[in-house]
Amino acid sequence: MSNLRIGVPSKGRLAESVSELMDEAGLNFRRSDRRLFARVRDMPIDVVFLRAHDIPVLCAEGALDLGVTTRDKLEESGQDVGDRIIHRLNLGFGHCRMAFCVPEDSPFQKPADLDGSRIATSNPAIVQRYFDEHNISGHIVKLSGSVEIMISLGVADAIVDIIETGSTLAANRLRILAEIGHYQTVMVQSATAGSPEVCDRVVRRLQGIVIARSYSMLEYNIPETSLAAAEKLTPGFESPTISRLEEAGWLSVRSMVKRNEVIETMERLENLGATAILETAISNCRP
């Protein structure tokens, strides 16, 4: 039986993030001499290094069993989730927005105002789909990069681009007119994947790290009379773990809490009379 093939981005911050995630999940490999293939240690898996926008197409064609790409590239490829590709997992990083952007002094106030205008973008399929859904007619200028300077060059009246921090917009004196969508990095699977059981194993490993990155473990002591209120604050992934302390009327609680909610939750627990409130990082988790 041939090895499972996983396509991953070949360069950039996305490639680094994917490599780090796979390493934490025990899917260890070493890429040397800029080669296009690497072997995962102790598993029948080959990693293939590709451009992110090619990965959905190669999954749909069955050349890859699994692939890591971004949701916008999946939609732009025309190979969105359906009969040929299966969405397996959101990976929790690479978050970004796609938006219509215009000059700061532009009279345009909404997407409908762009009717008949020239729109520069590296995502023409997504823009065309948006135009069709909103009955907008415009000339789409397809580009592969440097979209943000096309207005100053006189090529376009507006652009559609990926927005992360907004600093590039500010540098080019642009503002967001309207957002098209929000995206993140995803793992997809070919509908014809040759080793479904190995695919499932890979996805479960990655899922364990994704969940662990999103949660912390909170432990605290709470008066029994305040337990019901505390459980509402820390319901856990399924339910909290509760045990009695030697001191009468007191309980010890352990519960998974979303990491971005930990500080506020700790303060609210303290207001309920909780003591010894501890946060512990989670390195891996199986739901």
C-alpha positions in Angstrom: 0.0 0.0 0.0 1.4 3.4 -0.9 2.0 6.1 1.7 -0.7 8.7 2.6 0.1 12.0 1.0 -0.4 15.3 2.9 0.0 18.6 1.0 1.2 21.5 3.0 2.3 25.1 2.1 5.9 25.3 0.9 6.9 28.7 2.3 6.0 31.7 4.4 4.4 32.1 7.8 1.7 29.6 6.9 4.3 26.9 6.2 6.0 27.6 9.5 2.7 27.4 11.5 1.7 24.2 9.8 5.1 22.6 10.5 4.9 23.6 14.1 1.4 22.2 14.5 2.3 18.9 12.9 5.4 18.6 15.1 3.3 19.2 18.2 1.0 16.5 17.0 3.8 14.0 16.7 3.8 14.1 12.9 7.5 14.8 12.7 9.4 15.3 9.5 12.5 17.0 8.2 12.6 19.0 5.0 16.1 19.2 3.5 17.6 20.8 0.4 14.3 22.4 -0.6 13.0 19.0 -1.6 9.3 18.7 -2.5 8.8 15.5 -0.4 9.5 14.5 3.2 8.7 11.3 5.1 6.8 11.5 8.5 8.8 9.6 11.1 7.3 6.3 12.2 4.1 6.7 10.1 3.3 5.7 6.5 2.9 9.4 5.4 4.6 11.5 2.8 4.5 15.3 3.1 4.4 17.2 -0.2 5.4 20.9 -0.2 3.2 22.9 -2.6 1.7 26.4 -3.1 -1.3 26.8 -0.9 -3.7 27.6 -3.8 -2.8 24.4 -5.6 -3.5 22.1 -2.7 -7.4 22.1 -3.0 -7.1 21.2 -6.7 -4.7 18.4 -6.1 -6.9 17.0 -3.3 -9.9 17.1 -5.6 -8.0 15.3 -8.3 -6.9 12.6 -5.9 -3.2 13.4 -6.1 -3.3 14.2 -2.3 -5.1 12.4 0.4 -5.1 15.4 2.8 -4.2 19.0 2.4 -3.7 22.1 4.5 -4.7 25.4 2.9 -6.7 28.5 3.7 -10.5 28.7 3.4 -10.3 31.6 0.9 -7.9 29.6 -1.4 -10.3 26.7 -1.1 -13.2 28.8 -2.3 -11.2 30.6 -5.0 -10.0 27.3 -6.4 -13.6 26.3 -7.4 -13.1 23.1 -5.4 -15.1 24.0 -2.4 -16.4 21.3 -0.1 -18.6 18.9 -1.9 -18.4 15.6 -3.7 -14.6 15.7 -4.3 -13.3 17.4 -1.2 -14.3 16.8 2.5 -13.7 19.5 5.1 -12.0 17.8 8.1 -10.8 20.4 10.5 -10.3 24.2 11.2 -6.8 24.6 12.4 -7.3 27.7 14.5 -4.6 30.0 12.9 -4.2 32.1 9.8 -7.3 34.2 10.6 -8.0 37.0 8.2 -10.7 39.0 6.5 -11.4 39.7 2.8 -12.8 43.1 2.0 -13.6 45.7 -0.6 -11.2 48.6 -0.1 -11.3 52.1 -1.6 -9.3 55.3 -1.2 -9.9 57.2 2.1 -11.5 60.1 0.1 -13.6 57.8 -2.2 -17.3 58.7 -2.5 -18.2 55.0 -2.4 -20.1 54.0 0.8 -21.4 50.5 0.0 -20.6 47.6 -2.4 -23.6 48.5 -4.6 -21.8 51.9 -5.4 -19.1 49.9 -7.2 -21.5 48.9 -10.0 -19.6 49.5 -13.3 -16.3 50.1 -11.5 -12.9 48.3 -12.0 -12.0 46.0 -9.1 -8.4 44.6 -8.7 -8.0 41.4 -6.9 -6.1 38.1 -6.7 -9.4 36.4 -5.8 -11.6 36.9 -8.9 -13.8 33.9 -8.4 -14.8 35.0 -4.9 -15.5 38.6 -6.1 -17.5 37.4 -9.1 -19.6 35.2 -6.9 -20.2 38.1 -4.6 -21.2 40.3 -7.5 -23.6 37.7 -8.8 -25.2 37.3 -5.4 -25.7 41.1 -5.0 -26.5 42.0 -8.6 -23.4 44.1 -9.1 -21.7 44.5 -12.4 -18.1 45.4 -12.5 -14.8 44.8 -14.4 -12.6 42.5 -12.4 -8.8 42.9 -12.9 -7.1 39.6 -12.0 -3.7 40.0 -10.3 -1.3 37.8 -8.4 0.0 40.3 -6.0 0.6 44.0 -5.0 -3.1 44.6 -5.2 -3.1 47.5 -2.8 -1.2 49.8 -5.2 -3.5 49.3 -8.2 -5.7 52.2 -7.4 -2.8 54.7 -7.2 -1.6 53.3 -10.5 -5.0 54.0 -12.1 -5.7 50.3 -12.8 -8.7 50.1 -10.5 -11.3 52.1 -8.6 -11.3 49.6 -5.7 -9.6 46.4 -4.6 -10.6 43.2 -2.9 -7.8 41.9 -0.7 -7.0 39.9 2.4 -6.8 42.1 5.5 -4.8 41.0 8.6 -3.8 44.0 10.7 -4.9 46.8 8.4 -1.4 48.5 8.4 -1.0 48.0 4.7 -4.3 49.8 4.1 -3.2 52.7 6.2 0.1 52.9 4.4 -1.7 53.2 1.1 -4.4 55.5 2.3 -7.2 53.0 1.9 -10.2 52.2 4.0 -12.5 49.1 4.2 -15.8 49.6 2.3 -17.3 46.2 3.2 -16.1 42.8 4.3 -16.8 39.7 2.1 -15.8 37.0 4.6 -13.7 35.7 7.4 -11.2 32.9 6.8 -8.7 30.6 8.5 -6.4 27.7 7.8 -8.2 24.3 7.2 -7.4 20.7 6.6 -9.3 19.0 3.7 -9.5 15.5 2.5 -9.9 14.0 -0.9 -13.1 12.0 -1.3 -10.9 9.3 -2.9 -8.3 9.2 -0.1 -6.6 5.8 -0.1 -6.2 5.3 3.6 -9.2 6.7 5.5 -8.1 5.2 8.8 -4.7 6.9 8.6 -6.5 10.2 7.6 -8.7 9.9 10.7 -5.6 9.3 12.8 -3.9 12.4 11.5 -7.0 14.5 12.0 -7.4 13.3 15.6 -3.8 14.1 16.4 -4.1 17.6 15.0 -7.5 18.2 16.6 -5.9 17.4 20.0 -3.4 20.2 19.5 -6.0 22.7 18.2 -8.3 22.1 21.2 -5.3 22.3 23.6 -4.3 25.7 22.2 -7.8 27.0 22.7 -8.3 25.9 26.3 -6.6 26.2 29.7 -7.3 24.1 32.8 -8.7 26.0 35.7 -8.6 24.6 39.3 -10.1 26.3 42.2 -11.7 25.8 45.7 -15.3 26.9 46.1 -17.8 27.0 48.9 -20.5 24.3 48.2 -23.2 27.0 48.4 -21.6 28.8 45.4 -21.0 25.6 43.3 -24.0 26.1 41.0 -23.0 29.7 40.1 -19.4 28.5 39.6 -20.4 25.7 37.3 -22.2 28.2 35.0 -18.9 30.1 34.7 -16.8 26.9 34.1 -19.1 24.3 32.5 -16.0 22.6 31.0 -15.6 20.8 27.7 -18.3 18.4 28.8 -18.6 18.9 32.6 -16.3 19.9 35.4 -14.6 17.5 37.8 -15.7 18.1 41.4 -14.3 16.6 44.6 -14.7 17.3 48.3 -12.1 18.9 50.5 -11.4 17.9 54.0 -12.8 21.2 55.2 -16.5 20.8 55.5 -18.6 22.8 53.0 -15.7 23.2 50.5 -15.2 21.7 47.1 -12.4 21.5 44.6 -13.2 22.0 40.9 -11.2 21.4 37.8 -12.6 22.5 34.4 -11.4 23.4 30.9 -12.0 27.1 30.1 -11.4 28.9 26.8 -8.1 30.5 27.0 -9.3 33.9 25.9 -11.9 33.9 28.7 -9.6 32.8 31.5 -8.7 36.2 33.1 -12.4 37.3 33.3 -13.5 33.9 34.6 -10.9 34.0 37.3 -12.1 37.4 38.5 -15.7 36.3 38.5 -14.9 33.1 40.4 -13.0 35.2 43.0 -16.2 37.3 43.4 -18.1 34.1 44.2 -15.6 33.3 47.0 -13.4 30.9 45.1 -9.8 30.5 46.4 -6.5 29.0 45.1 -7.5 29.7 41.5 -4.9 28.2 39.2 -4.5 28.2 35.5 -2.6 25.3 33.9 -1.6 25.1 30.2 -2.9 22.1 28.2 -0.4 20.7 25.7 -2.7 18.1 24.2 -6.3 17.0 24.4 -8.5 14.3 23.0 -12.2 15.3 23.0 
